[in-house]
Amino acid sequence: DQTPRVAWSTIKVPLAIAAERENGPSPAATDAIVMSDNAAAETLWSSLGTPTEASAAVTRVLREGGDKTSTVPSEKLRPELSIFGQTTWALGDAATFSANLPCMPGTGNVLTLMEGVGGNQQWGLKAIPRRTTAVKGGWGPSLDGGYLVRQIGVLTLRDGRQVGVAMNAQTTAGSMEVGAEALSAVGRWIARHAASLPAGKCR
């Protein structure tokens, strides 16, 4: 299903990169990535200036990562939710960004945080044993019912090459568990087919 859907907390990756470039590493970035803490992400967003300035800063990171179409909104699309989390992020654009992420300057700290995400994100690529995986999950209720669960990430193969991944599951269930298990099934499929994946290294 290639329907473009909202990013939820996966957008915290380019947000954390933009904030670190502006203000340096921070505990808020650690909490936003490792624990997917929403208050910490709001702190990062506010550190980038006005909503218009923050939107532009995070969108620039997306462009640098090869995403030529996605734009972070500057106004709330759902009053009860964050501005940035409701960014529409198509899977292809998210996968392209993930593939370029290790090669972008100044992303090493955020990638390290993604490797050590907490228990609420130990699914999808994290279902692959004995492999280095850097991930960020996102999840939330859909307007039309059910739950959307997303993950972006980077899988490092045994020869050092890397693969950018983006996946999502739109479920009719009212919580994230069903979607997370679906993405873990995708992760295990990826592990079985690792040798044929389009992997590469930074130039």
C-alpha positions as CSV (number, residue, x, y, z in Angstrom):
1,D,0.0,0.0,0.0
2,Q,1.8,3.1,-1.2
3,T,-0.9,5.6,0.0
4,P,1.0,8.6,1.5
5,R,0.3,8.7,5.2
6,V,1.3,10.9,8.1
7,A,4.8,10.5,9.6
8,W,3.9,10.4,13.3
9,S,7.1,10.1,15.3
10,T,9.4,9.0,12.4
11,I,9.7,12.7,11.6
12,K,11.6,13.2,14.8
13,V,14.7,12.0,13.0
14,P,15.0,15.0,10.7
15,L,13.7,17.2,13.5
16,A,16.5,16.1,15.8
17,I,19.1,16.6,13.1
18,A,17.9,20.1,12.4
19,A,17.8,21.0,16.1
20,E,21.3,19.5,16.7
21,R,22.7,21.5,13.9
22,E,21.2,24.7,15.3
23,N,21.8,24.1,19.0
24,G,24.1,21.1,19.4
25,P,23.4,17.7,21.1
26,S,20.8,17.8,23.8
27,P,18.9,15.6,26.3
28,A,15.7,16.5,24.5
29,A,17.1,14.9,21.3
30,T,18.0,11.7,23.2
31,D,14.5,11.5,24.8
32,A,12.8,12.3,21.5
33,I,14.6,9.5,19.6
34,V,15.2,6.8,22.2
35,M,11.9,7.1,24.1
36,S,9.9,8.8,21.4
37,D,9.0,11.4,24.0
38,N,6.6,14.0,22.5
39,A,7.3,16.8,25.0
40,A,11.0,16.5,24.2
41,A,10.3,16.7,20.5
42,E,8.2,19.8,21.1
43,T,11.2,21.3,22.8
44,L,13.3,20.6,19.8
45,W,10.7,22.1,17.5
46,S,10.5,25.3,19.7
47,S,14.3,25.6,19.6
48,L,14.2,26.2,15.8
49,G,12.2,29.4,16.1
50,T,8.7,30.2,15.0
51,P,6.6,27.3,13.5
52,T,7.4,28.7,10.0
53,E,11.1,28.7,10.7
54,A,11.0,25.3,12.3
55,S,9.0,23.9,9.3
56,A,11.6,25.3,6.9
57,A,14.5,23.9,8.9
58,V,13.2,20.4,9.1
59,T,12.1,20.5,5.5
60,R,15.6,21.4,4.5
61,V,16.9,18.3,6.2
62,L,14.4,16.2,4.2
63,R,15.6,17.8,1.0
64,E,19.2,17.1,1.9
65,G,18.2,13.5,2.4
66,G,16.9,13.2,-1.1
67,D,13.2,13.7,-0.3
68,K,12.2,16.3,-3.0
69,T,8.5,16.4,-2.3
70,S,7.6,16.2,1.5
71,T,7.0,19.5,3.3
72,V,6.6,19.8,7.1
73,P,3.6,21.9,7.9
74,S,3.8,25.1,9.9
75,E,0.3,25.0,11.4
76,K,-1.5,22.2,13.2
77,L,-3.6,19.9,11.0
78,R,-5.2,18.1,14.0
79,P,-5.6,20.4,17.1
80,E,-4.7,17.7,19.6
81,L,-1.5,16.7,17.9
82,S,1.9,18.1,17.1
83,I,2.5,20.1,14.0
84,F,5.4,18.1,12.7
85,G,3.9,14.6,13.4
86,Q,1.2,15.2,10.9
87,T,3.7,15.6,8.0
88,T,2.6,13.5,5.1
89,W,5.6,11.3,4.3
90,A,5.2,8.8,1.4
91,L,7.1,5.5,1.9
92,G,9.3,6.0,-1.1
93,D,10.4,9.4,0.1
94,A,11.0,8.1,3.6
95,A,13.1,5.2,2.3
96,T,15.2,7.5,0.2
97,F,15.8,9.7,3.2
98,S,16.7,6.7,5.3
99,A,19.2,5.5,2.6
100,N,20.9,8.8,2.5
101,L,20.9,9.4,6.3
102,P,24.3,7.7,7.1
103,C,26.0,9.8,4.4
104,M,24.6,13.2,5.5
105,P,27.0,15.4,7.5
106,G,26.3,15.7,11.2
107,T,23.9,12.7,11.5
108,G,26.2,10.3,13.5
109,N,24.8,11.2,16.9
110,V,21.2,10.8,15.9
111,L,22.0,7.4,14.2
112,T,23.6,6.2,17.4
113,L,20.5,7.2,19.3
114,M,18.4,5.3,16.7
115,E,20.5,2.2,17.3
116,G,19.6,2.3,21.0
117,V,15.9,3.0,21.0
118,G,13.8,1.9,24.0
119,G,11.4,-1.0,24.4
120,N,8.5,0.9,22.8
121,Q,10.3,0.7,19.4
122,Q,11.8,-2.8,19.5
123,W,10.0,-4.1,16.4
124,G,10.3,-3.9,12.6
125,L,14.0,-4.0,11.8
126,K,14.7,-4.6,15.5
127,A,13.2,-8.0,15.0
128,I,16.4,-9.0,13.1
129,P,18.8,-10.6,15.5
130,R,22.5,-10.0,15.5
131,R,22.5,-7.1,13.1
132,T,23.1,-3.4,13.6
133,T,19.9,-1.5,13.0
134,A,19.1,2.1,13.5
135,V,15.4,2.8,13.7
136,K,12.7,5.3,14.6
137,G,9.1,4.2,15.0
138,G,5.9,6.2,14.8
139,W,2.3,5.4,15.6
140,G,-1.0,6.9,16.2
141,P,-4.8,6.7,15.5
142,S,-6.1,7.4,12.1
143,L,-9.0,9.7,11.3
144,D,-10.8,6.9,9.5
145,G,-10.4,4.5,12.4
146,G,-7.7,2.0,13.3
147,Y,-4.0,2.6,13.9
148,L,-1.1,3.5,11.7
149,V,2.3,2.2,12.7
150,R,5.5,3.3,10.9
151,Q,9.2,2.8,11.0
152,I,12.2,4.2,9.2
153,G,15.6,2.7,9.6
154,V,19.0,1.7,8.4
155,L,20.1,-1.9,8.3
156,T,23.9,-2.6,8.2
157,L,24.8,-5.8,6.5
158,R,27.7,-8.0,7.5
159,D,29.9,-6.6,4.7
160,G,29.4,-3.1,6.0
161,R,27.0,-2.0,3.3
162,Q,23.8,-0.4,4.4
163,V,20.1,-0.4,3.4
164,G,17.6,2.3,4.0
165,V,14.1,1.1,4.9
166,A,10.7,2.6,5.4
167,M,7.6,0.6,6.2
168,N,4.1,1.1,7.6
169,A,1.0,-0.9,8.6
170,Q,-2.5,0.6,8.7
171,T,-4.6,-1.7,10.9
172,T,-8.2,-1.7,12.0
173,A,-7.1,-2.4,15.6
174,G,-7.3,0.4,18.1
175,S,-3.7,0.1,19.3
176,M,-0.2,-0.2,18.0
177,E,0.6,-3.9,18.9
178,V,-1.0,-5.4,15.8
179,G,0.8,-3.0,13.4
180,A,4.1,-3.4,15.3
181,E,3.9,-7.2,14.9
182,A,3.1,-6.8,11.2
183,L,6.3,-4.7,10.7
184,S,8.3,-7.2,12.7
185,A,7.2,-9.8,10.1
186,V,8.5,-7.5,7.4
187,G,11.7,-7.1,9.3
188,R,12.1,-10.9,9.5
189,W,11.4,-11.1,5.7
190,I,14.1,-8.5,5.1
191,A,16.6,-10.6,7.2
192,R,15.9,-13.7,5.1
193,H,16.5,-11.7,1.8
194,A,19.4,-9.6,3.0
195,A,21.7,-10.9,0.4
196,S,19.5,-9.5,-2.4
197,L,18.8,-6.1,-1.0
198,P,20.0,-3.0,-2.8
199,A,22.7,-2.0,-0.3
200,G,25.5,0.5,-0.6
201,K,28.2,2.5,1.2
202,C,28.8,6.2,1.5
203,R,31.2,7.7,-1.1
